[in-house]
């Protein structure tokens, strides 16, 4: 069984379309969407595309979905109890317009469906055994781990999971490492890949194989700028000129200590 793990799409429909085309060529049997379909510039259309696929698709919540759902559930912004931040503190005001816009785009049907998604998913993959999919870590969708995170910090969490492989996302940077006897693989980001332009995702066939799919960035930029997304230009610039891994590792290392 071939399983594709797609994480952190963030409303980048052109990137998703390119990945789905590649998935079709590779004859994938099942897709796991690992959270953070949104917020992003083409959030509603991205949800519609995923729900229209003619093969099994399983979903888990990321901090993005949970933050948008919390925004929709609150009577006003001051009452929002969850913003999906690592620290648990409210999201800074300059980052909120994208969440507000996304919340307005997501219809009632999508809200109820997203609210029912689990935070983790376990699949038995022939040739691998038990595979656990989570967004950040198995205990928290906002927790940050990278290829540099100390193993002694991770061992207490992973040694009790009874999983051969754990697939995560959240930091938008692929890695493949071991924590004790557990293989920990980050699928990277479809919609906001760091280090190099393109879409990162993971293929389990059955061994984990990282994938990097190029797509037409100029056309994607044009579509995103026309979406009405309030932070479209910043999104486009990050897509065209992604931050370097060293820069993001330094940032995420600080976040790990928060």
C-alpha positions, -999 to +999 in steps of 0.1 A: +000+000+000+014+034-010+004+062+013+011+099+006+014+123+036+006+159+027+012+185+055+010+222+058-008+230+025-018+265+038-043+272+011-017+270-017-039+253-042-014+254-071+011+235-050-015+210-040-026+205-076+010+197-087+014+172-059-019+155-067-008+152-103+024+135-091+004+113-068-017+101-097+014+091-117+027+072-087-005+052-082-009+061-045-035+041-026-043+065+002-036+101+013-032+113+049-035+151+052-016+160+083-030+194+093-027+230+084-047+230+052-054+265+064-051+294+069-040+305+035-049+323+003-071+297-014-084+278+017-119+271+006-109+259-029-082+237-013-107+220+010-130+215-020-102+199-040-093+175-012-129+165-006-134+158-043-106+132-046-115+097-059-093+078-034-093+074+003-082+106+022-078+108+060-074+141+079-060+152+112-061+186+128-032+210+128-029+242+149-042+261+118-075+243+117-079+245+155-071+282+155-097+290+127-123+269+145-116+287+178-120+321+160-153+310+145-166+297+178-158+329+198-183+357+201-155+382+195-118+382+189-110+391+225-127+358+236-107+335+213-091+310+236-067+293+211-045+309+184-023+279+176+009+295+190+037+276+205+036+297+237-002+295+240-003+333+240-026+352+216-014+356+180+002+390+174-022+414+157-001+417+125-007+379+118-044+379+125-058+392+091-051+359+074-070+340+101-099+364+099-101+361+062-098+323+062-126+320+088-149+341+066-142+318+036-149+285+054-185+275+052-206+259+080-202+224+064-165+226+065-164+238+101-184+208+113-162+184+093-129+199+105-141+199+141-145+161+138-110+154+127-087+137+152-054+151+164-035+119+156-041+089+132-027+054+134-024+032+102-008-002+097+014+000+066+026-032+052+063-034+054+065-007+081+041-017+108+022+009+129+026+044+116+014+073+138+006+106+120+005+138+141+010+175+133+036+187+158+042+158+181+019+130+193+010+151+224+006+186+209+000+200+175+019+232+185+050+215+199+082+221+178+107+194+170+134+196+144+163+174+132+184+191+159+161+185+189+179+166+216+171+129+217+169+128+255+141+153+254+121+132+229+127+097+242+102+098+271+075+108+246+083+083+218+092+052+238+056+046+249+039+051+215+042+015+202+047+028+167+075+019+142+072+053+125+059+087+135+051+112+107+049+148+116+050+183+101+044+218+115+079+232+110+078+230+072+113+213+071+116+176+061+139+154+082+143+117+089+158+106+122+156+080+149+144+085+185+153+053+202+136+025+182+111+049+166+117+064+132+106+100+131+099+116+097+089+151+090+069+154+057+077+190+051+052+215+037+033+213+005+023+250+005+051+268+023+083+248+019+114+262+034+149+261+019+139+256-017+108+266-038+084+238-046+062+214-026+075+189-001+056+158+009+062+122+019+056+089+002+054+057+022+059+028-003+063+013+023+096+029+034+095+067+038+106+086+007+107+124+008+093+140-023+099+175-037+075+185-065+082+217-086+053+238-098+047+269-119+056+295-093+048+325-115+013+312-122+009+303-086+019+339-075-006+354-100-035+332-086-026+339-050-024+376-056-059+375-071-073+355-042-082+385-020-061+371+008-049+401+029-014+387+033-011+375-003+021+394-012+040+382+019+028+346+011+040+350-025+074+363-015+079+335+010+069+310-017+093+325-043+122+331-018+118+306+011+137+313+043+168+291+046+169+261+069+196+276+091+175+306+097+144+286+106+164+261+127+176+290+148+141+303+153+126+269+161+153+261+186+143+292+205+107+282+203+115+248+217+125+265+249+093+285+252 
